[in-house]
Amino acid sequence: MKKNLFFLFATLSLLGFATDHAQNKNSVKAFQDGLGYENSTWVEDWSANLDTSPYIAALPKGVNTINVFVGQLAVVNGAATINGYSLDTPGKPAGTGAFPDVAALTNFVQQCKAAGCSVKLSIGGQAGTTFGNSWNVLNSDNVDSFAQALVDLCRTTGADGADFDYEMDDTTPASFAGTMAGKFKDLAPDLATSCCVFGGCDASGPWHACNTSFLAAAVTSQNWCAIDRVYVMTYWDGCPLSQNEGFMTSWNTWLIQQHGFTSARISAGVDPTDPNTLPNSGLNTWIGFASQNGFSTAIWDQEGVDNYVANSWGTVVRNIYQNALTSLSKN
């Protein structure tokens, strides 16, 4: 009798496990299928120029997603930790160095969401920086713990998800980073995920092997793509717009074929201070190209948050995009 009860319990447990995983896959697919156009930007967190009140007041005009750098992965007292945060704290003067403070980060996230923007916590960054190189701390023994730590930070702060900004040309940490993204999505299929990739891509795939390695490893336990959006860093790359258009077309084809993407889940990266995409010239052409191909847009202002706010880049990019769509529908 005990054996039969054990068998029944084990069978029900396995059925429940299978059902949970099937629901996980279905929920991920439903989440991704519902994603439309996104106009996003980043908070340049480590540069000490985040003056919170005017930033939040100006930012929701035109963008619907903010990726805020919380920065780096670290092992602190033996525990997987997401730290770095910002040098500023909501309610205090810019540059006061009040972070790290989870309560302050939570305040920032809540203010952004109240203003109508979803918020993702972005980790990593440019190679050679403390943040960007912190991917090296990942290994097979701690990747699960880091995924859980990132989920916990999102839950604590109320953030809507995570952005994986991997920019090192090293495929081993890239694979661990992708694995972390997959485990993150398994733990929290309701949280949004994105990643940043280099611009270079052709018919055979990405030019940077690290991008291929990350995405190959970024899968859920049900072998579903764990990344909801890809941001293509087509800015300050020294390439003419025609070449960047080719990059985006290739990324679109490759991501659809290899990872089941839609064009709206792929963002054309733009910096309005880049000589190739200055206002009233290349910017109109580039954003028009994005709209005609159904891509989303992602704004990175190399000159910082103050410049972003002063120029209302979110509104500028959104209006160019919408005007291009209107013009397209009339033709």
N, C-alpha and C positions, 0 to 999 in steps of 0.2 A: 504493500500500500504506500509506504513512504517513497519507494522507488517511483511508483506511478505519479505520486504527487510532485516529486522532484522533477520528473520528466515533463509534467504538465506545466509546472512553474517555469522550467527552463525554456519550454516551447513558447509560452506566453511572453517571456522576457525577450526571446529572440525576435518574436513577431513585433513586439513593441519597439525594439531596437531598429528593426528593418523599417517599420512605419515612420519612426522619428527621422531616419536618414532619408527616406523617400520624401517626407514632408520638407526636410531641409533642402533637398535638391529642388523640389517644386517651388519652395518659397524663394530660393535664390533666383530661379528662372523667372518667376512672376515679378520679383523686384526688378530684375534687369530688363525684362520686357516692357516695364512701365516707364523706363527712363527716356525722357525727351531731351530737348535742347537745354543745355546748361551754359550760363555765362559765369565763370568763376574767377577768383583771384586768390592771391596768397598774402598773408601777413608776414612781412620780413622781420621775424621776431628777434633775431639775435643782433640786429643793427641799432637797437636802442632808439628807434624813431617812431615807436607806436604811441601816439598821443590819443588815448582811447576815445574820449568824448567826441571830438570832431571826426575821428575816423568812423566810428559807428554811425554818427549822424549822416555822413556822406555816402558811406559804402553801399547801403542797400539800393541806392538809385542806379539800377541797371544790372547788378549782379544778383544771383540767387544762391551762390555758394561761396563760402570763405574757407580756405585751407590755412589754418593757423599753425605755424611751426611750434611744436613743443620740443622738438629737437632730437635728442639722442637716446640711444640705448646704453645702459650701464648696469653693471653688477654692483650693488651697494649692500654691504654687509651680507654678502652671499645671495641676495635676492635680485631677480630680474626687475629692472626699474626703467621707466620711461621718464627722463628728466631733461633739464635744460630750460624749458619754458621761455619766458620773455624777460627782458630787463626792465619791463614796466608793469605797473599794476593799475587796474581800473580804479579811478577815484584819486590817484596820486599823480604828481607831475611826471611828464615823460622823462625817462632817463634816470629815475631815482634808484633803479636797481633793486626793487622790492621783491621780485621773484627770486628763487622758486617758491611758489605758493599755490597749491591746488585750489584753495578757496578763491584766489584772485582769478585764476584761469577759468574757474567755473562761472564767476561773475561775468567775465568777458564773453564766454560762450552764451550765457543766458541773455545778455544784452543784444548780441548779434541775432539770436533766434527770435527775440522779441521784436526786432526790427525787420523780420521777414527773411532772414538768410539762414540756410542750413550751414552747419559748421563741421568740418572734418579736422582731426588732429594730424598734422603732417610731420613725419619723422624722416630723418636723413638730411639730404641736401648736397651741396657741391662737394665733390671729392677734395680732400686736402684740408677740410674744416673738421673740427671736433665732431660736429653733428654728422657730416657726410661720411666720415670714416668710422663712426660708431657701429656700422653694420658688422665690422670685424669681430665684435664681441659674440655674435651668434655662432652656435654650434649645435650639434645633434642632441646634446644633453639639455640645452636651455631654451631651444626654440619654442617648445610648448609653453614654458613659463613666461616668455616674453609676449607670446600671443595673448595669454590670459591677462598679463599686466596691462596690455594695451586696451583690451576689452574693458577691464576694470576702470581704467582711466576715462574711457568714453562714458561708461555708466555713471561714474562719479561726477564728471563735469557736465553731463547732458549732451555731449557732442554726438553728432549724427553718424560718425564713422571715422575712418582713418585713410590717410594718403601716404603711400609708400614711395618716397623720393630716393631711389637708388641711382647714384651717378658714378660709381666706381667701375672701372673696366676690369673687373675681377669676377669670374663666373662662379667661384665657390661660395663667397658670401651672398652673391646674387641668388643662388639656389636656396640658401638658408632663408633669405629675405622672402622669397616667393613661398617657401614652405610655411613661414610665419603668417603670411597673408592668407594662405589656405586654411590654416588652423584658426586664425582669427574669424574667418567667415563661417567655419563650422561651429564655432562657439557662439557666434552672434550673426546669423544670416540676415537679421533686420538692419544691421549697421552697414552703411555705405562704404565702399572701398574704391580707391583709385591708385594709379601709379604714374610716375613720370618716366618718359623714355626720350632718348636722344633722337634728333630729327632724321638722321640718315637711314634710309630704307629704299630698297628697290624690289624688283619682281621676285627675287630669291629670298627676301626677308630683311630684317634689321641688319644694319651694318655693324652694330655693337652686339657681340655675343652675350654680354651681360643682360641685355633686354630679353633676348630669346630664353636665356636660362631662368631669369626671374619668372617670366610668364609660363614657362613649361612647368615650373614647380608650384605656381600659384593656383592650385586646384583644391577643391573640397574633397572630403572623404568619398564623395560620390562621383569624383572625376569631373565636376562642373567648374567652369572658370570662376575663380574667387575674386576677380577684379571686375568691378562694375564699369569703370571709366579709365581711359588711357589719355594722359596729357602729353602731347608731342611737343617737345621744347624747340619749336621752330622760331627762335629769336636769338639775335647776337651770334649766329652760327657762320656768318660771312658768306652765306649763300644768297643768290638772287631769288626773288619771289617765284620765278618760273621753276627753279630747282626745288624750292620748298613745297610748291604745289605738287610736284612729282613725288616728293617724299610722302605727303599726306595721302595722295592717291594710292601709293604702294602700301602704306600702313593700313589704309582702309581695306584693301583687297586681302592683305595677309591676315589681319585680325578677324575679318569675317570668315575666311577659310579655316584658319587654325584654331580660333577661340570663340567662334559663334557670336561675334560682335555685330552691332548695328552702327551706322555712321554717326548717329546722334551720341553714341557712347565714346566717340573719339573727338578730342578737343584740339583745335588748331591753336598752338601757343602763339601769343603775340605780346610784344612790348612796344607801345607807341613811341618810346624814345629810341628805338632801334632805327638807324638811318634807312633801312629797307621798308619800314612801316610807319613813317612819319604821317601825322594827320594831313588830310587833303591831298595825299599822294598815294604812297604804297599802302597805307592803312585801309583806305577804301577798297583798294583792289584785293587785299588779303582777306578782309572780313567778307567782302562780296563773294570771293571764291568759297569761303567756308559755308556761307548760307546757301549758295547754289548747289553744294554737294551734301548738305544736311549735317555738316559737322557742328559740334559745339565749339565754344571759344573759352580760352583760359588766358588771363591777363597776368603778366609779370612785369612790374615796373622796376627796372634796374636802379632808378634814382630814388626809390623808397616810397614809403606810405604817404608822406606829406605831398610829394609830387602827384601821386595817384589821386589823392583827395582834391588837390587844387585844380586838377584838370578833369575831374569826373570821368575818368577813363571807362568806368563801367557803363555809364550812360552813353558815352560816345560810341563804344563798341556795339552796344545793344541797338542803338538807333541806326547805325550803318547796316547791321545785320537785317533788321526789320525792313529798312528801305530797299535793300537788295532783294528781299523776298517779295516785296510788293511789286517791284519792277519786273521780277521774273514771272509773276503771275499774270501780268498784263501782256507779256509777249507770247 
